[in-house]
Amino acid sequence: MSTLYRARRVHTLDGTASSTDAVLVEEGRILAVGEADDLSADRVVDLGEAVITPGLVDGHSHPVSGIDLTSGVDLSEALTLEAVRDLLAQQRDRLAPGEWLRGWGLNPRVFATLGPSAAALGPAFAGVPGYVQVYDAHAAVASVEALALAGVDGPVRFASRSRVDVDADGVPTGYLVESDACELVERVIPPLSLAERADRLRSLLAGMAATGYTGLHAMDFHDPARELVTLLEQDHQLPLRLGFNPMLMPEDVGPEHVLALQGAGGRRWRVEGVKLMVDGTIDHGTGWLEYADTRGEGLDPLWRDFDRFTAAVTTLHRAGVNCAVHAIGDRGVRQVLELFVALRAEYGALAQHRIEHIETIPDDLAALFGTRAAAASMQPLHCTCFNQADRSDSWSQRLGDVRVDHGFRWHDIRSAGGVVALGSDWPIAPYDPRWIMADAQLRRRFDRPGTEPLQPHQALSAREALEGFTVQAALASGEAGHRGRIAPGYDADLTVFAEDPLDLAPEELGRIEVIGTIVAGEQVVGEG
């Protein structure tokens, strides 16, 4: 049965300047776009004064692993050590006997010159197994009791640059840096049941759909991801399209296991690439930099044997598998982007690669994205929620120089002809695309009008911000031939706004009402 969606305006983003007011869909695809009076259908949905855009896609999210990362008390708004200690004490008072004290969203700036440690989190964190995630999920603080349960009593060498921080006597402080170190403790934390995980994922995806998302690029495929999405899809409770990128880490023997997963999927989910990490983060001294940060760190890749990384990416490229590589520091971005340029020159454009985050780069690298050997996948709230124009934040303090001025160069990459897909990186930052599009235009939080913007010349226009979740997201995932625009033959994924997102001031855009979300022609949010 065909359905005609009629609205005040339809932004097709198909590269033309023409305006229209209707979209005709059937069997999950767009049949025609034009004036409603010129189109006929079995069913008409009149959306009144609403505005239709291509369906929004979160270009970087962690919907499955994020379920565990958000366990416990939310510390994201606690910006002093005293506030963190108070919240942990309140959470401890609510614990059942034997339950772990958990927290997430911890901002490293609260430690000032102390450095992260179990002792710094105060008395509430003593005498109980405790585990608190730092906001970027690249580090955590574990209590003495948690370390004992995990059998961690000294330094550990990993295939990656992960580390267990120790004091002058070789005793662990509780500060765990990067995933290998964190997993030592995570594997002894009592896991959630499958039913609990399913409930949380169901709630998360429903919330994302309500903000206008029709899909997301999931940067992991940790167990039990397949079981969870299969369960939700069987119960008709998977409202979004999910594109998974399973992780390939330094400790893995080779890429065979992620190659075997490619193409797996269901009606609304599939494995569409591989996620790798070339470095960590600036805040923990693990972002790979051209020269050291203010603490003398940041000079090494996450992979101790970088030749193995190069060999793995080459194998994946030759197999036609899309690679999404986490690279935050300027040296990390350079190594990865130049590798993708070389692979395309030697073997051809066999896959659509992308680089995630790209937090600081010099002029020549911004220009090199114009080759489109890799898309830039960037998350505006990393800039606006965690950094300050006065450079008092941990990221700026670590970089300390012109590399701060070279941060989050969304505009420069777009101007060079590069692809800039936008995303949330949930749960590292909030997932609401309206907030993200607003901040991308303002270079500050839309809900804090008195805040000084960060490098405002790097702001995106309203159209560029919308394209980041639509046209550019589809380019980044290699789906530009059937998603990201409203055109005949494309998937009928649509977002319906109460007002025009291209006409509103950013402060209003952050609160615009979403009145409908349509996936494959099915209205999963709103009435129709």
VEXDREN-2710 file (C-alpha; in Angstrom, 1 decimal):
% VEXDREN-2710
k/r/px/py/pz
1/MET/0.0/0.0/0.0
2/SER/1.3/3.4/-0.9
3/THR/1.4/6.3/1.5
4/LEU/1.7/10.0/0.8
5/TYR/3.2/12.2/3.5
6/ARG/2.2/15.8/3.0
7/ALA/3.8/18.7/4.9
8/ARG/4.5/22.4/4.7
9/ARG/7.9/21.8/3.3
10/VAL/10.2/18.9/2.4
11/HIS/13.9/19.3/2.5
12/THR/15.1/16.7/0.1
13/LEU/18.9/17.6/0.4
14/ASP/19.2/16.1/-3.1
15/GLY/21.5/18.8/-4.3
16/THR/18.7/20.9/-5.9
17/ALA/17.3/24.2/-4.7
18/SER/13.7/23.2/-5.5
19/SER/11.1/23.1/-2.7
20/THR/8.3/20.6/-2.5
21/ASP/5.6/19.5/0.0
22/ALA/5.1/15.7/-0.4
23/VAL/6.8/12.3/-0.3
24/LEU/5.2/9.2/-1.8
25/VAL/6.4/5.9/-0.3
26/GLU/5.6/2.2/-0.8
27/GLU/7.2/-1.0/0.5
28/GLY/9.9/0.9/2.4
29/ARG/11.1/3.0/-0.5
30/ILE/10.4/6.5/-1.8
31/LEU/8.4/6.3/-5.1
32/ALA/8.2/10.0/-5.8
33/VAL/8.8/13.5/-4.4
34/GLY/6.8/16.5/-5.5
35/GLU/3.7/18.6/-5.0
36/ALA/0.9/16.7/-3.1
37/ASP/-1.7/17.7/-5.7
38/ASP/0.3/16.0/-8.4
39/LEU/0.7/12.7/-6.5
40/SER/-1.9/10.0/-5.6
41/ALA/-1.7/7.2/-3.0
42/ASP/-3.8/4.6/-1.2
43/ARG/-3.4/6.6/2.0
44/VAL/-2.6/10.2/2.8
45/VAL/-1.0/11.5/6.0
46/ASP/-1.4/15.2/6.3
47/LEU/1.3/16.6/8.6
48/GLY/0.0/20.2/8.4
49/GLU/2.7/22.8/9.0
50/ALA/5.4/20.2/9.8
51/VAL/8.7/20.0/7.8
52/ILE/10.1/16.7/6.6
53/THR/13.8/16.0/6.3
54/PRO/15.8/12.9/5.5
55/GLY/15.9/10.6/8.5
56/LEU/18.6/11.6/11.0
57/VAL/21.4/9.1/11.6
58/ASP/23.7/9.2/14.6
59/GLY/27.2/8.8/13.1
60/HIS/28.9/7.4/16.2
61/SER/27.2/5.7/19.1
62/HIS/27.7/2.8/21.6
63/PRO/24.2/1.5/22.2
64/VAL/25.1/-1.9/23.6
65/SER/28.4/-1.2/25.5
66/GLY/26.8/2.0/26.7
67/ILE/24.3/0.0/28.7
68/ASP/27.2/-1.1/31.0
69/LEU/29.0/2.2/30.8
70/THR/26.0/4.1/32.3
71/SER/25.6/1.8/35.4
72/GLY/25.5/3.6/38.7
73/VAL/25.4/7.3/39.6
74/ASP/25.7/10.0/36.9
75/LEU/28.7/12.2/37.7
76/SER/28.7/14.3/34.5
77/GLU/27.5/17.5/36.2
78/ALA/29.8/17.2/39.2
79/LEU/32.7/19.5/38.4
80/THR/34.4/19.5/41.8
81/LEU/35.9/16.7/43.8
82/GLU/33.6/17.5/46.7
83/ALA/30.6/17.2/44.5
84/VAL/31.8/13.8/43.2
85/ARG/32.4/12.5/46.7
86/ASP/29.0/13.7/47.8
87/LEU/27.2/11.8/45.0
88/LEU/29.2/8.7/45.6
89/ALA/28.4/8.8/49.3
90/GLN/24.7/9.2/48.4
91/GLN/24.9/6.2/46.0
92/ARG/26.7/4.1/48.6
93/ASP/23.8/4.7/51.1
94/ARG/21.4/3.2/48.5
95/LEU/23.5/0.0/47.9
96/ALA/22.3/-3.4/48.9
97/PRO/24.7/-5.6/50.8
98/GLY/27.5/-6.8/48.4
99/GLU/26.5/-4.5/45.6
100/TRP/29.2/-2.6/43.7
101/LEU/29.5/1.2/44.0
102/ARG/29.3/2.3/40.3
103/GLY/29.5/5.7/38.7
104/TRP/30.0/7.2/35.2
105/GLY/30.7/10.5/33.5
106/LEU/33.6/11.5/35.9
107/ASN/35.3/14.6/34.6
108/PRO/39.1/14.4/35.2
109/ARG/39.3/18.1/35.8
110/VAL/38.0/17.4/39.4
111/PHE/41.3/15.9/40.3
112/ALA/43.3/19.1/39.5
113/THR/47.0/18.4/40.4
114/LEU/46.1/15.3/42.5
115/GLY/45.8/12.9/39.7
116/PRO/43.0/10.3/39.5
117/SER/43.1/7.6/42.3
118/ALA/40.8/5.6/44.5
119/ALA/42.0/7.6/47.6
120/ALA/41.0/10.9/45.9
121/LEU/37.4/9.8/45.7
122/GLY/37.1/9.9/49.4
123/PRO/35.9/7.6/52.2
124/ALA/32.7/6.5/50.4
125/PHE/34.9/4.7/47.9
126/ALA/36.7/2.7/50.6
127/GLY/35.7/-0.6/52.0
128/VAL/33.4/-1.5/49.1
129/PRO/34.0/-2.8/45.5
130/GLY/33.8/0.3/43.5
131/TYR/34.3/1.2/39.8
132/VAL/33.8/4.7/38.3
133/GLN/34.1/5.4/34.6
134/VAL/35.8/8.7/33.5
135/TYR/33.5/10.6/31.0
136/ASP/35.4/9.5/27.9
137/ALA/35.2/5.8/28.8
138/HIS/39.0/5.5/28.2
139/ALA/39.8/5.3/31.9
140/ALA/38.3/4.4/35.2
141/VAL/39.0/4.4/38.9
142/ALA/38.6/1.2/40.8
143/SER/38.6/0.8/44.6
144/VAL/41.1/-1.2/46.6
145/GLU/38.5/-3.9/47.1
146/ALA/37.7/-4.0/43.3
147/LEU/41.4/-4.4/42.5
148/ALA/41.7/-7.2/45.0
149/LEU/38.7/-9.1/43.5
150/ALA/40.3/-8.7/40.0
151/GLY/43.7/-9.8/41.3
152/VAL/45.4/-6.6/40.2
153/ASP/48.3/-6.0/42.6
154/GLY/50.9/-4.3/40.4
155/PRO/51.8/-3.0/37.0
156/VAL/50.6/-5.1/34.0
157/ARG/52.0/-5.1/30.4
158/PHE/49.5/-5.3/27.6
159/ALA/49.6/-5.6/23.8
160/SER/48.2/-2.0/23.8
161/ARG/49.4/1.1/25.7
162/SER/46.8/0.4/28.4
163/ARG/48.2/0.8/31.8
164/VAL/47.5/0.1/35.5
165/ASP/48.7/3.2/37.3
166/VAL/51.0/2.5/40.3
167/ASP/52.6/4.7/43.0
168/ALA/56.3/4.9/43.8
169/ASP/56.1/1.5/45.6
170/GLY/54.5/-0.2/42.7
171/VAL/51.1/-0.4/44.3
172/PRO/48.1/0.3/42.1
173/THR/46.4/3.7/42.7
174/GLY/43.1/2.5/41.2
175/TYR/43.5/4.6/38.1
176/LEU/43.1/2.4/35.0
177/VAL/43.9/3.8/31.6
178/GLU/42.5/2.4/28.3
179/SER/40.4/-0.7/27.7
180/ASP/42.8/-3.6/28.5
181/ALA/43.4/-2.2/32.0
182/CYS/39.8/-1.4/32.6
183/GLU/38.7/-4.8/31.5
184/LEU/40.7/-6.4/34.3
185/VAL/38.2/-5.1/36.7
186/GLU/35.1/-5.1/34.5
187/ARG/35.2/-8.8/34.0
188/VAL/34.6/-9.4/37.8
189/ILE/31.7/-7.0/38.1
190/PRO/28.4/-8.9/38.3
191/PRO/26.9/-8.6/34.9
192/LEU/23.4/-7.5/34.0
193/SER/21.0/-10.2/33.0
194/LEU/19.9/-10.4/29.3
195/ALA/16.4/-9.2/30.3
196/GLU/17.9/-6.2/32.0
197/ARG/20.0/-5.3/29.1
198/ALA/17.1/-5.8/26.7
199/ASP/15.0/-3.4/28.8
200/ARG/17.7/-0.8/28.8
201/LEU/18.4/-1.1/25.1
202/ARG/14.7/-0.9/24.3
203/SER/14.3/2.2/26.3
204/LEU/17.4/3.8/24.8
205/LEU/16.4/3.2/21.2
206/ALA/12.9/4.4/21.8
207/GLY/14.3/7.6/23.3
208/MET/16.6/8.1/20.3
209/ALA/13.8/7.6/17.9
210/ALA/11.7/10.2/19.7
211/THR/14.4/12.8/19.0
212/GLY/14.3/12.1/15.3
213/TYR/16.8/9.4/14.7
214/THR/16.0/6.7/12.1
215/GLY/19.4/5.0/12.4
216/LEU/22.8/5.0/14.0
217/HIS/26.3/3.8/13.4
218/ALA/27.2/1.6/16.3
219/MET/30.9/1.5/17.1
220/ASP/31.0/-1.9/18.7
221/PHE/29.4/-5.3/18.6
222/HIS/30.2/-6.7/22.0
223/ASP/28.4/-9.7/23.3
224/PRO/25.5/-10.0/23.7
225/ALA/24.8/-7.5/20.9
226/ARG/23.6/-10.0/18.4
227/GLU/21.3/-11.7/20.9
228/LEU/19.9/-8.4/22.1
229/VAL/19.0/-6.9/18.7
230/THR/17.6/-10.3/17.5
231/LEU/15.4/-10.4/20.5
232/LEU/14.2/-6.9/20.1
233/GLU/13.5/-7.4/16.4
234/GLN/11.6/-10.6/17.0
235/ASP/9.4/-8.6/19.4
236/HIS/9.0/-5.8/16.9
237/GLN/10.8/-3.4/19.3
238/LEU/13.7/-2.3/17.1
239/PRO/12.7/1.2/15.9
240/LEU/16.0/2.2/14.3
241/ARG/18.4/0.9/11.7
242/LEU/21.6/-0.2/13.5
243/GLY/24.9/-0.5/11.6
244/PHE/27.5/-2.3/13.7
245/ASN/31.2/-2.1/13.5
246/PRO/32.8/-4.8/15.7
247/MET/36.1/-3.9/17.4
248/LEU/39.6/-5.1/16.3
249/MET/42.0/-4.4/19.2
250/PRO/45.8/-4.8/19.6
251/GLU/45.4/-8.0/21.6
252/ASP/43.5/-9.7/18.8
253/VAL/45.6/-12.1/16.7
254/GLY/44.3/-10.9/13.4
255/PRO/41.2/-9.6/11.6
256/GLU/39.7/-13.0/10.7
257/HIS/37.0/-12.9/13.4
258/VAL/35.7/-9.4/12.4
259/LEU/35.9/-10.4/8.7
260/ALA/33.7/-13.4/9.5
261/LEU/31.0/-11.1/11.0
262/GLN/30.6/-8.8/7.9
263/GLY/27.1/-8.9/6.4
264/ALA/25.5/-10.5/9.4
265/GLY/22.2/-8.9/10.2
266/GLY/18.4/-8.8/10.4
267/ARG/15.6/-6.6/9.0
268/ARG/16.9/-3.4/10.7
269/TRP/20.5/-4.2/11.7
270/ARG/23.6/-5.4/10.1
271/VAL/27.4/-5.6/10.6
272/GLU/28.8/-3.0/8.1
273/GLY/32.5/-2.5/9.0
274/VAL/35.2/-2.7/11.6
275/LYS/36.2/-0.3/14.4
276/LEU/39.9/0.1/15.3
277/MET/41.6/2.5/17.6
278/VAL/45.0/4.0/16.8
279/ASP/45.2/6.1/20.0
280/GLY/43.4/7.0/23.2
281/THR/42.4/10.4/24.5
282/ILE/44.2/13.7/25.2
283/ASP/42.9/13.8/28.8
284/HIS/44.8/10.6/29.7
285/GLY/48.0/11.2/27.7
286/THR/47.2/8.5/25.2
287/GLY/46.2/10.6/22.2
288/TRP/49.0/10.2/19.7
289/LEU/50.6/13.6/19.1
290/GLU/53.2/15.0/16.8
291/TYR/55.1/16.2/19.9
292/ALA/54.5/15.7/23.7
293/ASP/51.7/17.2/25.7
294/THR/52.4/19.5/28.7
295/ARG/53.1/16.4/30.8
296/GLY/55.5/14.8/28.4
297/GLU/53.0/12.2/27.2
298/GLY/51.2/11.4/24.0
299/LEU/54.1/10.1/21.9
300/ASP/53.0/6.6/21.2
301/PRO/50.2/4.8/19.3
302/LEU/47.8/2.5/21.2
303/TRP/49.2/-0.4/19.3
304/ARG/52.7/-1.2/20.5
305/ASP/53.4/-3.0/17.2
306/PHE/52.1/-0.4/14.7
307/ASP/53.1/-2.6/11.8
308/ARG/50.3/-5.0/12.9
309/PHE/47.8/-2.2/12.8
310/THR/48.9/-1.3/9.2
311/ALA/48.7/-4.9/8.1
312/ALA/45.3/-5.4/9.6
313/VAL/43.9/-2.2/7.9
314/THR/45.5/-3.3/4.6
315/THR/43.8/-6.7/4.8
316/LEU/40.4/-5.2/5.6
317/HIS/40.8/-2.6/2.8
318/ARG/41.7/-5.3/0.2
319/ALA/38.6/-7.3/1.4
320/GLY/36.4/-4.3/0.8
321/VAL/35.6/-3.8/4.4
322/ASN/34.9/-0.3/5.8
323/CYS/37.2/0.7/8.6
324/ALA/36.2/3.3/11.2
325/VAL/39.4/4.3/13.1
326/HIS/39.4/6.2/16.3
327/ALA/42.2/8.8/16.0
328/ILE/42.2/11.9/18.2
329/GLY/45.7/13.3/18.2
330/ASP/47.3/15.0/15.2
331/ARG/50.0/12.2/14.8
332/GLY/47.3/9.5/15.0
333/VAL/45.1/11.2/12.4
334/ARG/48.1/11.8/10.1
335/GLN/49.2/8.1/10.2
336/VAL/45.7/6.8/9.5
337/LEU/44.7/9.3/6.9
338/GLU/48.0/8.9/5.0
339/LEU/47.5/5.1/5.2
340/PHE/44.1/5.4/3.6
341/VAL/45.4/7.6/0.9
342/ALA/48.2/5.1/0.1
343/LEU/45.8/2.2/0.1
344/ARG/43.4/3.9/-2.3
345/ALA/46.3/4.7/-4.6
346/GLU/47.7/1.2/-4.6
347/TYR/44.5/-0.9/-4.6
348/GLY/41.7/1.4/-5.5
349/ALA/38.7/2.7/-3.6
350/LEU/37.6/-0.7/-2.4
351/ALA/35.8/0.5/0.8
352/GLN/34.5/3.6/2.5
353/HIS/36.8/4.4/5.4
354/ARG/36.3/7.0/8.1
355/ILE/38.3/8.5/11.0
356/GLU/36.5/9.0/14.3
357/HIS/36.8/12.1/16.6
358/ILE/39.8/14.1/15.0
359/GLU/40.2/16.5/17.9
360/THR/43.3/18.4/16.8
361/ILE/44.9/18.6/13.4
362/PRO/47.1/21.2/11.5
363/ASP/46.2/22.9/8.3
364/ASP/47.6/20.3/5.9
365/LEU/45.6/17.4/7.4
366/ALA/42.4/19.5/7.3
367/ALA/43.1/19.9/3.6
368/LEU/44.0/16.2/3.1
369/PHE/40.4/15.3/4.1
370/GLY/39.4/16.9/0.8
371/THR/40.7/13.8/-1.0
372/ARG/37.9/11.9/0.6
373/ALA/40.2/8.9/1.2
374/ALA/38.4/8.8/4.5
375/ALA/35.4/10.6/6.0
376/ALA/35.6/12.7/9.1
377/SER/33.2/11.4/11.8
378/MET/33.0/14.1/14.5
379/GLN/31.0/14.8/17.7
380/PRO/30.3/18.4/18.4
381/LEU/29.4/17.9/22.0
382/HIS/32.9/16.8/22.7
383/CYS/33.9/20.3/22.0
384/THR/31.0/22.2/23.6
385/CYS/30.3/20.1/26.7
386/PHE/33.8/19.3/27.9
387/ASN/36.0/22.2/26.8
388/GLN/36.1/25.9/27.9
389/ALA/37.1/29.0/25.9
390/ASP/39.4/30.0/28.8
391/ARG/41.3/26.7/28.5
392/SER/40.7/25.6/32.1
393/ASP/39.5/22.2/31.0
394/SER/41.6/19.1/31.1
395/TRP/41.9/18.7/27.3
396/SER/43.2/22.3/26.8
397/GLN/45.5/22.0/29.7
398/ARG/47.1/18.9/28.3
399/LEU/47.6/20.4/24.8
400/GLY/48.6/23.8/26.0
401/ASP/49.4/25.6/22.8
402/VAL/48.3/26.1/19.1
403/ARG/46.9/22.6/19.0
404/VAL/44.0/23.9/21.1
405/ASP/43.3/26.5/18.3
406/HIS/43.4/23.6/15.8
407/GLY/40.7/21.8/17.7
408/PHE/37.5/20.4/16.2
409/ARG/37.9/21.8/12.7
410/TRP/34.5/20.9/11.3
411/HIS/34.2/24.0/9.0
412/ASP/37.8/23.6/7.6
413/ILE/37.3/20.0/6.7
414/ARG/33.9/20.7/5.0
415/SER/35.5/23.7/3.2
416/ALA/38.3/21.5/1.9
417/GLY/35.7/19.2/0.3
418/GLY/35.8/16.6/3.0
419/VAL/32.9/14.6/4.4
420/VAL/31.9/15.5/8.0
421/ALA/29.4/13.1/9.5
422/LEU/28.1/14.2/12.9
423/GLY/27.3/11.9/15.9
424/SER/26.8/11.8/19.6
425/ASP/29.3/9.2/20.9
426/TRP/26.6/8.3/23.4
427/PRO/27.0/7.7/26.3
428/ILE/30.1/9.8/26.3
429/ALA/27.9/12.8/25.4
430/PRO/24.1/13.2/25.1
431/TYR/22.6/11.8/22.0
432/ASP/19.9/14.4/21.1
433/PRO/20.6/15.5/17.5
434/ARG/18.7/18.8/18.0
435/TRP/21.2/19.8/20.8
436/ILE/24.1/18.6/18.6
437/MET/23.0/20.6/15.5
438/ALA/22.5/23.7/17.6
439/ASP/25.9/23.5/19.2
440/ALA/27.5/22.8/15.9
441/GLN/26.3/26.2/14.8
442/LEU/27.2/28.0/18.0
443/ARG/30.4/26.3/19.1
444/ARG/29.0/26.5/22.7
445/ARG/26.2/24.9/24.6
446/PHE/22.9/26.2/23.1
447/ASP/21.3/26.3/26.6
448/ARG/24.1/28.5/28.1
449/PRO/23.8/31.8/26.1
450/GLY/26.4/33.6/28.2
451/THR/29.1/31.0/27.4
452/GLU/32.0/32.1/25.2
453/PRO/32.2/30.0/22.0
454/LEU/35.3/28.0/21.1
455/GLN/36.9/29.0/17.8
456/PRO/33.6/30.3/16.4
457/HIS/35.0/30.4/12.9
458/GLN/34.8/26.6/12.9
459/ALA/31.0/26.6/13.2
460/LEU/28.8/24.9/10.7
461/SER/25.8/26.4/9.0
462/ALA/22.3/25.2/9.8
463/ARG/22.2/23.2/6.5
464/GLU/25.7/21.8/7.1
465/ALA/24.7/20.6/10.5
466/LEU/21.6/18.9/9.1
467/GLU/23.6/17.4/6.3
468/GLY/26.0/16.0/9.0
469/PHE/23.2/13.7/10.2
470/THR/21.8/12.9/6.7
471/VAL/23.8/13.3/3.5
472/GLN/27.2/13.2/5.1
473/ALA/26.4/10.4/7.4
474/ALA/25.3/8.3/4.4
475/LEU/28.6/9.2/2.6
476/ALA/30.6/8.1/5.6
477/SER/29.0/4.7/5.8
478/GLY/29.0/4.0/2.1
479/GLU/25.2/4.3/1.8
480/ALA/24.9/7.5/-0.1
481/GLY/23.2/5.6/-3.0
482/HIS/20.1/4.8/-1.0
483/ARG/20.1/6.9/2.2
484/GLY/20.7/10.4/3.4
485/ARG/18.5/12.2/0.9
486/ILE/14.8/12.2/-0.1
487/ALA/14.7/11.0/-3.7
488/PRO/13.0/8.3/-5.7
489/GLY/14.5/4.8/-5.0
490/TYR/15.9/5.8/-1.6
491/ASP/14.9/4.2/1.7
492/ALA/11.8/5.9/3.1
493/ASP/13.6/7.1/6.3
494/LEU/12.2/10.5/7.3
495/THR/12.2/12.8/10.3
496/VAL/9.3/15.2/10.8
497/PHE/9.8/18.5/12.7
498/ALA/7.1/20.8/14.0
499/GLU/9.1/23.7/12.5
500/ASP/11.8/24.2/9.9
501/PRO/15.2/23.3/11.4
502/LEU/16.9/25.4/8.7
503/ASP/15.0/28.6/9.7
504/LEU/15.2/28.5/13.5
505/ALA/17.9/30.2/15.6
506/PRO/20.2/27.5/17.1
507/GLU/18.8/28.2/20.6
508/GLU/15.3/27.3/19.3
509/LEU/16.6/24.4/17.2
510/GLY/17.9/22.7/20.4
511/ARG/14.3/22.5/21.6
512/ILE/12.4/21.9/18.3
513/GLU/9.6/19.4/18.6
514/VAL/9.9/16.1/16.7
515/ILE/6.4/15.0/15.7
516/GLY/7.3/12.0/13.6
517/THR/10.0/9.4/12.8
518/ILE/9.5/7.2/9.8
519/VAL/11.7/4.1/9.1
520/ALA/11.3/2.2/5.9
521/GLY/8.0/3.9/5.4
522/GLU/6.7/2.8/8.9
523/GLN/5.9/5.6/11.3
524/VAL/7.7/4.5/14.5
525/VAL/7.2/7.8/16.4
526/GLY/4.0/10.0/16.1
527/GLU/0.6/9.4/14.6
528/GLY/0.0/8.8/11.0
END
